[in-house]
Amino acid sequence: ASRVSTTRETVARVFGDLAQQGIIHREGDALRVGDLQKLEEMVLQFCSE
């Protein structure tokens, strides 16, 4: 969190939101991308704002 100038709570909330949307999920200690296309679309939309 500190590397991207945010708080742990914000990171946890965003990861939780992404997990609820089925974009990411946890497998043990790993964080897996379940819907790469949707994640890419979100990133492109965010970067264009």
Residue frames as a rotation matrix with the C-alpha (Angstrom) as fourth column:
ALA 1
0.565 0.825 0.000 0.00
0.825 -0.565 0.000 0.00
0.000 0.000 -1.000 0.00
SER 2
0.483 -0.412 -0.773 2.74
0.178 -0.818 0.547 2.47
-0.857 -0.402 -0.322 0.87
ARG 3
-0.557 -0.735 0.387 4.43
0.508 0.067 0.859 1.91
-0.657 0.674 0.337 -2.51
VAL 4
-0.481 0.459 0.747 1.40
0.744 -0.237 0.625 3.34
0.464 0.856 -0.227 -4.28
SER 5
-0.968 -0.024 0.249 0.68
-0.096 -0.885 -0.456 6.04
0.231 -0.465 0.855 -1.69
THR 6
0.028 0.999 0.028 -2.52
-0.499 -0.010 0.867 4.55
0.866 -0.039 0.498 -0.30
THR 7
-0.216 -0.041 0.976 -3.69
-0.965 0.161 -0.207 2.78
-0.148 -0.986 -0.074 2.85
ARG 8
-0.988 -0.135 0.071 -4.03
-0.133 0.990 0.037 -0.94
-0.075 0.027 -0.997 3.53
GLU 9
-0.354 0.932 0.076 -7.75
0.152 0.138 -0.979 -0.40
-0.923 -0.335 -0.191 4.06
THR 10
0.206 0.395 -0.895 -8.16
-0.770 -0.498 -0.398 1.11
-0.603 0.772 0.202 0.59
VAL 11
-0.611 -0.499 -0.614 -6.27
-0.769 0.558 0.312 -1.77
0.187 0.663 -0.725 -1.02
ALA 12
-0.918 0.297 0.261 -8.37
0.140 0.861 -0.490 -4.30
-0.370 -0.413 -0.832 0.90
ARG 13
-0.035 0.963 -0.268 -11.59
-0.135 -0.270 -0.953 -2.56
-0.990 0.003 0.140 -0.14
VAL 14
0.078 0.006 -0.997 -10.61
-0.965 -0.252 -0.077 -2.41
-0.252 0.968 -0.014 -3.82
PHE 15
-0.861 -0.412 -0.299 -9.49
-0.471 0.867 0.161 -6.06
0.193 0.279 -0.941 -3.82
GLY 16
-0.678 0.683 0.270 -12.77
0.179 0.510 -0.841 -6.99
-0.713 -0.522 -0.468 -2.13
ASP 17
0.197 0.746 -0.636 -14.74
-0.533 -0.464 -0.708 -5.13
-0.823 0.478 0.306 -4.79
LEU 18
-0.242 -0.380 -0.893 -12.76
-0.964 0.200 0.176 -6.85
0.112 0.903 -0.414 -7.57
ALA 19
-0.988 -0.109 0.114 -13.35
-0.132 0.967 -0.217 -10.23
-0.086 -0.229 -0.969 -5.92
GLN 20
-0.293 0.953 0.075 -17.12
0.001 0.079 -0.997 -9.60
-0.956 -0.292 -0.025 -5.67
GLN 21
0.358 0.389 -0.849 -17.16
-0.788 -0.362 -0.498 -8.83
-0.501 0.847 0.176 -9.39
GLY 22
0.822 -0.046 0.568 -15.34
0.173 0.970 -0.171 -12.10
-0.543 0.238 0.805 -10.12
ILE 23
0.826 -0.546 -0.140 -12.32
-0.416 -0.423 -0.805 -10.32
0.380 0.723 -0.576 -11.53
ILE 24
-0.335 -0.942 -0.023 -9.83
-0.625 0.240 -0.743 -11.63
0.705 -0.234 -0.669 -8.97
HIS 25
0.856 0.517 0.003 -9.78
-0.318 0.521 0.793 -14.36
0.409 -0.679 0.610 -6.34
ARG 26
0.037 -0.838 0.544 -7.40
-0.998 -0.003 0.064 -15.72
-0.052 -0.546 -0.836 -3.73
GLU 27
0.773 0.027 -0.634 -5.86
-0.105 0.991 -0.085 -19.17
0.626 0.132 0.769 -3.92
GLY 28
0.427 -0.617 -0.662 -3.93
0.898 0.378 0.227 -19.67
0.110 -0.691 0.715 -0.72
ASP 29
0.011 -0.534 -0.846 -1.26
0.504 -0.728 0.466 -16.97
-0.864 -0.431 0.261 -0.67
ALA 30
-0.832 -0.357 0.425 -1.74
0.524 -0.250 0.815 -16.17
-0.184 0.900 0.394 -4.37
LEU 31
-0.069 0.783 -0.618 -3.98
-0.186 -0.619 -0.763 -13.56
-0.980 0.062 0.189 -5.95
ARG 32
-0.653 -0.118 0.748 -5.37
0.595 0.531 0.603 -14.84
-0.468 0.839 -0.277 -9.26
VAL 33
-0.616 0.469 -0.633 -6.99
-0.654 -0.752 0.079 -12.89
-0.439 0.463 0.770 -12.08
GLY 34
-0.388 0.574 0.722 -10.21
0.331 0.817 -0.472 -14.65
-0.860 0.056 -0.507 -13.06
ASP 35
0.616 0.611 0.498 -11.37
0.723 -0.187 -0.665 -12.24
-0.313 0.770 -0.556 -15.77
LEU 36
-0.380 -0.908 -0.177 -8.39
0.710 -0.409 0.574 -10.61
-0.593 0.093 0.800 -17.45
GLN 37
-0.477 0.245 0.844 -10.47
0.721 -0.439 0.536 -8.91
0.502 0.864 0.033 -20.14
LYS 38
0.633 0.774 0.024 -12.71
0.589 -0.501 0.633 -7.21
0.502 -0.387 -0.773 -17.59
LEU 39
0.437 -0.569 -0.696 -9.66
0.651 -0.334 0.682 -6.10
-0.620 -0.751 0.225 -15.57
GLU 40
-0.617 -0.688 0.381 -8.03
0.748 -0.363 0.555 -4.66
-0.243 0.628 0.739 -18.71
GLU 41
-0.060 0.693 0.719 -11.22
0.683 -0.497 0.535 -2.79
0.728 0.523 -0.444 -19.58
MET 42
0.810 0.353 -0.469 -11.35
0.587 -0.453 0.671 -1.28
0.024 -0.819 -0.574 -16.08
VAL 43
-0.019 -0.910 -0.415 -7.71
0.682 -0.316 0.660 -0.19
-0.731 -0.270 0.627 -16.29
LEU 44
-0.650 -0.209 0.731 -8.21
0.739 -0.400 0.543 1.39
0.179 0.892 0.414 -19.72
GLN 45
0.368 0.860 0.355 -11.33
0.632 -0.511 0.583 3.20
0.682 0.010 -0.731 -18.52
PHE 46
0.710 -0.149 -0.688 -9.53
0.601 -0.381 0.703 4.48
-0.367 -0.913 -0.181 -15.41
CYS 47
-0.313 -0.947 -0.074 -6.49
0.712 -0.285 0.642 5.65
-0.628 0.148 0.764 -17.41
SER 48
-0.485 0.161 0.860 -8.64
0.754 -0.421 0.504 7.56
0.443 0.893 0.083 -19.90
GLU 49
0.592 0.765 -0.254 -10.35
0.781 -0.466 0.415 9.67
0.199 -0.444 -0.874 -17.21
